[in-house]
Amino acid sequence: MNASTDTTLTLAIAGLGAIGLTVARHANAGGIEGMELAAVSARDQEKARMRLATFSPMPELLPLDALGEAGDVIVECVPAAHFMEVAKPAISNGKIFMPLSVGVLLDHMELVDMARETGARIIVPTGALIGLDAVRAAATGAIGSVKLVTSKPAAALADAPHVVKNNISLEGLTEPKMLFTGTAREAASGFPASLNVGAALALAGLGPDKTQVEVWADPNATRNTQSVTVTSDLADFSMTIANVPSNENPRTGRITAHSVIAALQRLTSPLVIGS
């Protein structure tokens, strides 16, 4: 793997939205031992410069396709349409690639084969979910079923492709409404900004075509709730997390950015907790 010659890893972040900016600030403040922020990329460069004005040292502001050479670790948190602009250069250069648009990865599993050839690693953070370590452990045995039920405020789901395509009205809801039931692969396509958790769950367990997903719009919800139920020959378990929505992007829980930070800390920490 291409890496720095010293013990410090360099970090490049694609996207300075709710997730990327939080991770960048944490890294710049020295919150990730053994890692320094080297470069970022953002669609609105002028806004990015303003956001980075207090950073010291100032990271480079680069185009998306240049990040693959700018850091040892590349974190992707851009709209799904730009995923491959970040992923391909990072993996072809043998870097550690940490994607947030995990749903897109389901349609580009050739990237895993490329990583085998180049020595790159693709590390999917847990994100706004819970218990992926338990699901991965169960997958070493025989999993019978995996189901995710996600519930969000209606406003966070109103412009999802599945909702728009099927002309589903979310106005005036007085009780929870199920918008979708199907596989994790279908959910990732229908809700690309909201169901990356389903894709991550699928990759940890039964795969995208056997992992079941329900999506609900709840007019009374103030948090994004994810509930997972697993049956297996090793253990049956269920778990629920109620995420506080980000102020900048209500589709995203605040914990998502901190899940990325925790995943980055695992790369350099002498003590790692959890499988």
Secondary structure, DSSP 8 states (H G I E B T S, - for coil): ----SSS-EEEEEE--SHHHHHHHHHHHTT-STTEEEEEEE-SSHHHHHHHTTT-SS--EE--GGGGGGT-SEEEE-S-GGGHHHHHHHHHHTT-EEEES-HHHHTT-THHHHHHHHHT-EE----TT---HHHHHHHHTS-EEEEEEEEEE-GGGTTT-HHHHHTT---TT--S-EEEEEEEHHHHHHH-TTT-HHHHHHHHHTT-TTT-EEEEEE-TT-SSEEEEEEEEESS--EEEEEEE-B-SS-TTSBHHHHHHHHHHHHHHH-S-----
